[in-house]
Amino acid sequence: MEILAIFRALPPGEAQEFFLKLGIEQQAELLLALPSNERRLWFRLLDPDDAADVIQNVPSEHRAALLRLLDQPTRNEVTALLCYAEDVAGGLMSPRYTRVRPDMTVAEATSYVRKQAAGRVETIYYVYVLDCGQRLLGVLSFRELFAAAPDRQIKDLMHTDLITVTDKTKQEKLGRLLQKHGLIAIPVLDSDGHMIGIVTFDDVVDAVAEETTEDFQKVGGSEALDGPYLKIGLWDMLKKRAGWLTALFLGEMLTASAMGYFESEIARAVVLALFVPLMISSGGNAGSQASTLVIRAMALGEVTLSDWWRVIRRELVTGLSLGVILGTVGLIRILAWQGVFHIYGEHYLLIALTVAISLVGIVLWGSIAGSILPFILRRLGFDPASASTPFVATLVDVTGLIIYFSVANIVLGGTLL
């Protein structure tokens, strides 16, 4: 095992730094590879929130044994964290934070903070001011505390314009709040308003990175993988990918059905078949673009369900403009090839118009379909990332062919058709 070999080769001081900088999955892997007597020593180095993450990343048969390695107070903290889902503030928070009373002087608070720092609190960038009922009254930075006069009271220094979250707040919202307000940590309150922990920026970064990875995997037309790509077993990989791939294949079979429906038109004007790949790819690409942009905007909180009509109006204009651009390019291309190679026959101008008009309609439809599908999925309670680009492309392929041959029937009727 490569990570164990590296770990064993390091001197004690560097080994500790190496262990604490590892990702959660690597820490879990390393701990399980260590003898039980060493495992206890290294596992106890972790903060409660990190220990909870490690326990969630090991096979279920090892979880109880790992919990027993912790001292009773820490075990209680970790057990409480394990009751929360991994993607909410309660599952990401650390119950260890620096706290003081409002009636303390700066000198008293400084001495108290030093004692807490020795007890391995999560961070001392912020000092939280709590009353006797553990309700958050204010906050001040570590720097503000040490820069103040020793005889001043904390209640005169603290900031009361607080940014807080509940233990049920989703990690996406946590990330946005930390970024928007430039915070290193954010306090977590329970349903009764008691402060129960803090979520630090690095915890949210890790969680959001994991969520983003899952979204990318779903957008690519696969279920989210449960671990690193090279460590997923063949059977698990097949299960993750085969379902969606089969569904997309069945959807694409509708394209063949649509082609069969217009078989007589293709037989009378074989030239129309030359542009089928062009129509399919243009509509699919436009839909995939719109879907990806809307999904990302939803993830960042830039777009909510109530914005659906604004998005559709925007995509109507954008899709129409993009369709006109591609239609113009297609028109020029056909006219240029006809002028040089004379391959489209005497009705080349009508063929060029058919392609141009079809591209406008198909790209417009692809943009609208790609943008509205994430809203439909979110409304139905599904992950919008499930509106993967292959799924949107499949939908637009079938409808694009219908648009193309319908336009051809109108423009070429009485000539080629």
Secondary structure, DSSP 4 states (H G I P E B T S, - for coil): -HHHHHHHHS-HHHHHHHHHHS-HHHHHHHHHHS-HHHHHHHHTTS-HHHHHHHHHTS-HHHHHHHHHTS-HHHHHHHHHHHTS-TTBHHHH-BS---EE-TT-BHHHHHHHHHHHHHT--S--SEEEEE-TT-BEEEEEEHHHHHHS-TTSBGGGT-B-----EETT-BHHHHHHHHHHHT-SEEEEE-TTSBEEEEEEHHHHHHHHHHHHHHHHHHHTTSPPPSS-GGGS-HHHHHHHHHHHHHHHHHHHHHHHHHHHHTHHHHHH-GGGGGGHHHHHHHHHHHHHHHHHHHHHHHHTTS--GGGHHHHHHHHHHHHHHHHHHHHHHHHHHHHHHHHHH--S-TTHHHHHHHHHHHHHHHHHHHHHHHHHHHHHHHHTTS-GGGS-HHHHHHHHHHHHHHHHHHHHHHHSTTTT-
